[in-house]
Amino acid sequence: MDLRQLRYVVAVADAGGIRKASRQLDLAQPSLSQALRQLEAELGVQLIRRSTRGIELTEAGDEFLDYARDILDRVAEVHAAMRRRAEQRSCTLRVGLLAGIIAAGELTGPIVERFRQARPDVEVQLQDISFSDQAAPLLDGHVDVAIVRAPIANRLVDTVPLAHDPRVLLVGATHELAGAERVDVEEILPERTVPVVAPKEFAAHWHIDDLRGGSHVDPAIPPAKTVADLQFAVATGRAIMIAASVTARVLPNGLVRAVQVDRLPPSLIEVARARSDRRRVIRDFVEAAAQAARENIGLMPGATLAN
C-alpha cells in the first residue's frame, strides 16, 4: 500500500464515481479500477461496492477513507513544515485569498495594509486559491495563511472569524427572477443550482442544501471550478447560484443579476492557518486582520463583524 493508492480512494469517494475521479486524477479509468482492485486484494476487504447506479463505499471503505485522509493530511503537513525550514521564509508571508478579491472583498486592502504597518520587515505576497480545496494550500505549504470562506472542514486547520457577508442569489439576465430586487429564501428552494468542484461541506453551504433538505444541482451542467465558471453557467442556463454579495460588486457581469434573499444566513469570512504553524508572523497577521475588520467593516455593504 502506498500514498498513491490512498489518494485514489479519496478521489473516488469525493468524486462519487470512478469515471469522474479518473478525470480529476488525469488517469485512465481502467488503470484506476485495477489499482483499486489490487488494494482491495492486498487488504483482504472490499472497499468499494460497484452497481449500475455508480459506486458506494462499504463499511470497511468508510473506515479506510478516514485513515487515508488523516495520513495524506499529515504527509502534507510534514512537507509544509520541512519546506518552511528549508526556505527560511521568515521575511516573506504568502497570503492565500479565496477566489482572489472575493475572499474579503473591500476588507482585503485594509487587512494587508494593517499587517504591513505592523510588520514592515515582512514582504507580503498575495496568491489566489481555489474553492476546490481551501485547506490544501495551507497544509502543503504553498501559502502561509489564508483568507477563506466557511466552512473549511479540516481538523489540521485553525480559523478565526472576521465578518459576516450577506449571500445573494445570482440568476441569468433572462431568468424570471432577474427583475426582482429581493426574494424570500423559500421561493428559490425549488430552483436547480450549479454544481461546484469543492469539498462536500463547502459545496453544500453554497447550494443551501441545509435549507433544501438535500442536494438539488443540475446534473446537465459541468461542475464549476472558478467564479467565472459559475457566472457563465448561470448566464447561459436556467440554474441559479448562491454567492457572496461582494461577487456582484467586484466581479460584475452584464449577463448575471444579483438578487437579495430574505432569511438566508450570511457567509462567514475567516482567517485560516495550519494548526501546526505557530510562527509569530502568522499570529501577527491574524491579529492585524481582526483589527482591520473591526476598523473597516463599514466599507463592506451589509457586512457585520463576527463574534
Secondary structure as GFF3:
##gff-version 3
##sequence-region A 1 307
A	DSSP	alpha_helix	3	15	.	.	.	ID=ss1
A	DSSP	alpha_helix	18	25	.	.	.	ID=ss2
A	DSSP	alpha_helix	29	43	.	.	.	ID=ss3
A	DSSP	beta_strand	48	51	.	.	.	ID=ss4
A	DSSP	beta_strand	54	57	.	.	.	ID=ss5
A	DSSP	alpha_helix	59	87	.	.	.	ID=ss6
A	DSSP	beta_strand	92	98	.	.	.	ID=ss7
A	DSSP	three_ten_helix	100	102	.	.	.	ID=ss8
A	DSSP	three_ten_helix	105	107	.	.	.	ID=ss9
A	DSSP	alpha_helix	108	118	.	.	.	ID=ss10
A	DSSP	beta_strand	123	129	.	.	.	ID=ss11
A	DSSP	alpha_helix	136	139	.	.	.	ID=ss12
A	DSSP	beta_strand	145	149	.	.	.	ID=ss13
A	DSSP	beta_strand	157	165	.	.	.	ID=ss14
A	DSSP	beta_strand	167	172	.	.	.	ID=ss15
A	DSSP	beta_strand	182	184	.	.	.	ID=ss16
A	DSSP	alpha_helix	185	188	.	.	.	ID=ss17
A	DSSP	alpha_helix	200	206	.	.	.	ID=ss18
A	DSSP	alpha_helix	209	212	.	.	.	ID=ss19
A	DSSP	alpha_helix	227	236	.	.	.	ID=ss20
A	DSSP	beta_strand	241	244	.	.	.	ID=ss21
A	DSSP	alpha_helix	245	250	.	.	.	ID=ss22
A	DSSP	beta_strand	256	262	.	.	.	ID=ss23
A	DSSP	beta_strand	267	274	.	.	.	ID=ss24
A	DSSP	alpha_helix	280	296	.	.	.	ID=ss25
A	DSSP	three_ten_helix	297	299	.	.	.	ID=ss26
A	DSSP	beta_strand	304	305	.	.	.	ID=ss27
###
